[in-house]
Amino acid sequence: MSVDVKIGIENSPRELGFSTSAKAEEVYAAAERALDGTDAVLSLTDDKGSRVLVPASKIAYVEVGSAENRRVGFGAA
C-alpha cells in the first residue's frame, strides 16, 4: 500500500508530489514535527527509495492522500 503526498513550497508555483510506502500516520507525524519547529527539515522517503528533504520554514502545506491500493483494468470498478 502506498500513500500519495503533496507538499506545497512557498514561492514555488509547483507542488512536490510523490508516493511513499510509509503509513499516513507516520507522514502526518513527520509533517507536524516540521511545522511546529521540532524538526528543521521534513524528511520522507518515496516508493523508489529516494529521500525527499524540504526545509520546514518553506513548507506552505502538506497533503496526505488515501492509502488505497491502486486498481488497474476494466474490472477494477
C-alpha positions in Angstrom: 0.0 0.0 0.0 1.3 3.5 -0.8 0.3 6.9 0.3 0.3 9.9 -2.0 2.0 13.0 -0.6 1.8 16.6 -2.0 3.9 19.4 -0.4 3.4 23.0 -1.3 6.6 25.1 -1.1 6.5 28.9 -0.6 7.3 31.0 -3.6 7.1 28.0 -5.9 4.3 27.6 -8.5 4.5 23.8 -8.4 3.9 21.4 -5.6 6.2 18.4 -4.8 4.2 15.2 -5.3 5.3 11.6 -4.7 4.2 8.2 -3.3 5.6 6.7 -0.2 5.3 3.3 1.4 5.2 4.9 4.9 1.9 4.9 6.8 -0.2 8.0 6.7 0.2 8.5 10.4 4.0 8.5 10.0 3.8 11.2 7.3 1.4 13.3 9.5 3.8 13.0 12.5 6.8 14.0 10.4 4.9 17.0 9.0 3.7 18.1 12.4 7.3 17.9 13.8 8.5 20.1 10.9 5.7 22.6 11.1 5.8 23.0 14.9 9.5 23.7 14.9 10.7 20.4 16.4 12.5 19.4 13.2 14.1 21.9 10.9 13.7 19.7 7.8 10.8 17.5 6.7 12.4 14.2 5.6 10.4 11.5 3.8 11.4 8.5 1.6 9.5 7.8 -1.6 8.5 4.4 -3.1 11.7 4.2 -5.1 13.9 4.7 -2.1 14.8 8.4 -2.8 14.9 10.7 0.2 12.9 13.9 0.0 14.1 16.8 2.2 12.2 20.1 2.5 13.2 22.9 4.8 10.4 23.3 7.4 10.4 27.1 7.0 9.5 26.9 3.3 6.5 24.5 3.7 3.2 26.0 2.7 1.1 22.9 3.1 1.3 19.1 3.3 -1.5 17.0 1.7 -1.6 13.2 2.5 -3.7 11.1 0.2 -5.5 7.9 0.8 -3.8 4.6 1.5 -5.7 2.5 -1.0 -4.3 0.0 -3.4 -4.3 1.3 -7.0 -6.7 -0.5 -9.2 -5.9 -1.2 -12.9 -8.0 -2.6 -15.7 -11.6 -2.6 -16.8 -12.9 -4.8 -13.9 -11.4 -2.6 -11.2 -14.6 -0.6 -10.5 
